Amino acid sequence: MSGLYKILRDSLTLLKEKPVIFLPKLFSALVGSLWFIGLVSGRISLLNLLLLFGPISIIGVLASLMVASMVKQGDISLKTSFYIALSKWRQSLLLIIAFSMMGFLISLPLSIGIYWYLITGSSIILTSAAIITISLMFAFVFASYFIPITILEEKNFRSSIKESLKVSKSRPKEVTLLTLFSFLLLGLTTASNEYLEALGYIGFLLGRLTSSIATTYIFVVSPKYYLEV
């Protein structure tokens, strides 16, 4: 526990000393939020929204790799970290595809549960479906917890997946606690965002930017722990 506390404390200290680390995720959140606002407001055509989905997803992955690169290299340079992340563009594309497929599979039980609940009104099935989805989500996050840093460390996508799972399995208690901490932090951030969203689009945007701050912290903790095990 003392080791985990040190990682969490050192990660927070690093962000306080080098706030530039927040910029990649803040930029990614800003772009993604504007895309979503365009979607719900109807100000951007459906075709353009679909065309922009790919680039926005890539920006999100590159932002995560940039944060991991800053932690790994110790060189807090946006330019350097961007070029390092960009050099992994093939792995980034594969990561987007893999995560999209997993996201669909993970959400499938809950989607079926909601559909069945609307037809039969069975809350038991809905609850069971929600538990299955949450369990699958937790298992997926546990297995992929170190993906940003392992993509930078390994030569190909497959080996980065294997390395992330290997480290998680070798430290099950610690990674489980870190995963729970990530869920808790994001849950608290999401709950607080509901008050901001009452302000409309501006509140929604502020909420997403706030979430990106919490996400950045999580993406600093992950490589720092990986590099020290």
N, C-alpha and C positions, 0 to 999 in steps of 0.2 A: 504493500500500500504506500509506503514511503517513497518507493521508486516512481509510482504513478503520480503521486502528489508533486514530486520534483519535476516530472515532465510537464504537468499542467501548469505549474508555477513558472518554469523556464520558458514555456511557450508564450505565456501571458507577458512575461518580461520582454521577450524578443519583440512582440508586437508593440509594446509600449515604446521601446527604444527605436524600432524601425517601422513606423506606421505606414511606410510606402508599401508594405506587404499587403495591406488591405486593398490597394488600388485594382489589381486584376479582378478580384471577385466583385468589387463595387461596380466596376465597368461592365462586367458580365451581367450583373443584376439589373443595371440600368437599361442595357440593351434588351434583355429578356422582358423586362417590365413594359417597355415601350411597345414591344411586339405584342404582348398580351393585351395591352390597352387598345392597340389598333385592332385586335381581334374582336374584343367585346364591344367596342364602339362602332365597328363597321367602317372606320375611316380608311382602312387599307383593304384592297380587294382580296378575295379568298386566294386567288392565284398567287399574288405577291406574298401573302402570309405563308403559303406552302413553300414558296421558293426561298423565303427567308429562314424557314425552320432549320434547314441544314446548317447554314452559316452560323446561326445563333447557338446551335448545339455545339459546334466546333469551338466557338468563342468560350463557352462554358467549360469545355474540357481543357482548352489551352490555359485558361485562368487557373484551374486547379493544378496543372502541371507547372505553371509559373511559380505558384506559391511553394510547391514542393521543391522546385529547383532553387529558390531563394534560401530555403532552409538547408538544403543539401550543400550548396556551394559556399554558403556564407558570404556570397557576393550579392548584396541587396541592390541589384541593378535591374530595372524593368527591361532594358534593352537586352541584356545578356540572358535573362531568364526567358524572355520571349523567343529568342532565337533557339535556345535549348528546347523549349516546348514545341516550337514549330518543326524542329528536326524530327519529332516523333509524330508527324502528321498521319502516317499510316496506322500506327497504333491508336491514335485518337479516333480515326474513322471506325476502326474495328470496335473500339470501346463504345462508341455511340450506338452502333448496331447491336452489340451484345447487351448493353444496358437497356435499350429500347425493348428488345425481345424479352428480357428478364422482367422489366417493368410490366409488360403486358401479362406475362404468365403469373406474376405475383398478385396482380390486381384481379385476375380472373375469378378466383373463389369469392371475393367480396362482391364483384359484379353479379355473379350468379346468385349469391345470397340476397342481394338487394332486389333483383328481378323476381326471385321466388317469394320474397317477403311481400312485394307489391301484389302478387297473385294470390297468395295464401294467407298473408298476415302472420306467418310463423316467425316470431322473434327468436326462437331457438336456432333455427337455420341461419338467420341473419347473424346472430352472435357467434355461432360456430364458424361461419364463413369469415367473419372479421378476425377471429382468433387465428385461423389458418393463414390469412393474408399477413397479419402482423408477425406471426412466427416465421413465415417465408421471408418477409422483409428483413427481420432481424438476422436470420441465417445468411442472407445475401450480403448485408452490410458487414457482418462478421467476416465472411470469406473474402470480401473485396476491400477491407479496411485500409490496406496498404497499397492499393492499386496506383495512386498517383506517383509514389516514390519508386515502386517496383518497375513501372513503365520506364522511368528514367534510368534505373539500374540495369535492367535486362535488355537483351538484344531484340527480342521479338515479343509479340503480344501474348502468345501462349505461355511462354516462360514467365512473364510478369504475373499472369493469373496464378500459375502454380506457386510462384514464390510468395505471393500475398497470402494464399491459402496455407502454405507451409508455415509461415511465421505465425499466422493466427492460431493454427492448430498446436504449435509449439508453446504458445503462451495463452491458453484458453481462458484462464481466469482473468488475466490482465486485459486481454482484448475484449472480453465480454463486458468488463466494467467500463472500458473506454467506449464501447458501442452503446451501452446504456447511458453513459454520460452524454454522448452525442445526441441520442434520442431525447433525453431530458432537456438539453440546452435548446435544441430546435423546437421542441414542444412548447417550452416557455416563450420562445421568440414568436412562434406562430400564434399563441394565445394573446400575446400583447399586441400583435399586429391587427387583431380584430377591432381594437379601439381606433387605430390609425385609419383603417379602411372606411370607417364611418365618415371620414373627411372627403371621400370620393377618390378620384384618380390620384390626386396628390398624396393622400393618405396611403393608398395602395403602393405607390412608388416608394414612399418613405418606409413602409413596412418591409418591402423587398430589400431595400438597402440595409435596413437593420438586420434582417436575416442573413445578408451576405457577410456582415461583420462576425456573426456567430459562426457561420460556415467557414470563414477564413481561419478562425481560431481552431476549429476542428481539423482543418487541412494543414495546420502547423503542428498540431499535436501528433498526428499520424506519422509524418516523416521523422520527427524528432525521436519518437519512441523507436521506430524502425532502425534508425541509425545508431541507437544506443544499445540495442539488444545484442 
